[in-house]
Structures are given as C-alpha cells and as structure tokens.
C-alpha cells in the first residue's frame, strides 16, 4: 500500500485506526481526516455501499483504507475486525467506537426490542470491540480508545430514555476502562457532542414527527447559535487519537457549541 498523498500534518503517521460506524456522519468525517493525517484506517459499517465509498475516497488520494461490513453488536464480527486489522496493518493503535443509533421515546413508548437494540449498538459494541482490540494495543506498547458518548450522557433529554441511558453508560464505561488500562499505556476517553448535522439528526425529527427545518432550528438554540458539523467532531477525535493528548485519559470531552454551558 502506498503512503498517503493527502494533505495534512501527518500527526497519525504510522498509526492504524479502527472506526466503527465509519460509513457516514461523524465516522465518515473521522475516517477521511485520520487518513489525511497519515493513518491506515479500517472502516466498519452495516451500510456496505457507504463504507466502500469512504474506502474509495481515501484510496483515490493515496491513503490506506479497508472497509469491512460488520454488525459491531455481535462478538464474532468484532473479533473478525480485530483479526483483519492485524492481518492487513499489523496492529491497532486507535479504536474509535463510533457506531450508534437513537430511538426517541419515553420508557412508556419504548418496546423491549428497541431498548435492547440501542443498548447493544451504543454500549455492548464498545465492550466487544475493546476486548478484542486491547490485547493488540497492549502488545504494541499502548494506544487510544475513543468512545462516542453524547451531551445527553451528561444531562437528560425529553423522549430519549434509552439513548440517555446508553450514553450515560458510555461515559462511566470510559472512566472505568481508563482506570483499568492506563498501566498498559492505553488511554480511554469519550466525546460528548451536541446536535450535529448528520442523517441521524434528521432521523430524529422523523421519529418525533417534526419538520426537519423546525427541528434543526430548535437544535441550534445554543450559545454558538448553530448545530455542529461532523468535521468538527472529527477534529476532537483527532486530538484524542494523537500524541497531543498523551496525558489525557478518562475524560468526557464536550463538543456542543455551549449547549451544556448553562446546565446544572
């Protein structure tokens, strides 16, 4: 595989990153950014067309990328991803547990199936991927695990019971993992974004039966007066993946345009 010809500072040169949910939204932006900064990227997603397109975009610019269709809520798929990274790139230095879904409903409105699926994708997948990747990181001298949480992992929101529960679990899972694996030189942090302009945000509007333009206008009611861009969240992931954050672990990094600034 050829070295990356994309422009960047090269701060992830020699690094190998595994990104779940890398076919769209924040995952896609992060995969493109990591590759531009010199990393080899293994992209995992259920959407094979989207995942292959991200792989193509990176490869067309001389970057190193491989897409693999996977359901990261299944242990066999997570094991396969770790094995593919080992076979194709030699190890994993960065794991971005980014895959996630949302169901906007109260506990009275949720089905048991919806509860289980959200918890499986948003929390269980992080446990499964991490337990297969951590031994590779430890053998390579350390690494960085980045978990996707949410502002609603720190503060509750309306008709989002299971989503808030899942993201709150991610925040404390992150802290517990940081304690356990710091001695192996593995840093574990999470990102807590505010509303970000992705397909998932528009899907929320449909779940709530609201027009997308009205929903997005309400989401923009924060000190910076707008929703976030996937590229902005990707920059936070880049910081946590790089040596610039070498003394940062167990942290929930809020990137939300000030949305939580006035919260208790």
Secondary structure, DSSP 8 states (H G I E B T S, - for coil): -----S-S--TTTT-EEEEETTTSHHHHHHHHHHHHTT-EEEEEES-HHHHHHHHHHHHHTT-EEEEEE--TTSHHHHHHHHHHHHHHHS--SEEEE---------TTT--HHHHHHHHIIIIIHHHHHHHHHHHHHHHTT-EEEEEE--GGGTS--TT-HHHHHHHHHHHHHHHHHHHHHGGGTEEEEEEEE--BSSHHHHHHHHHHT--HHHHHHHHT-STTSS-B-HHHHHHHHHHHHSGGGTT--S-EEEESTTTTTT--
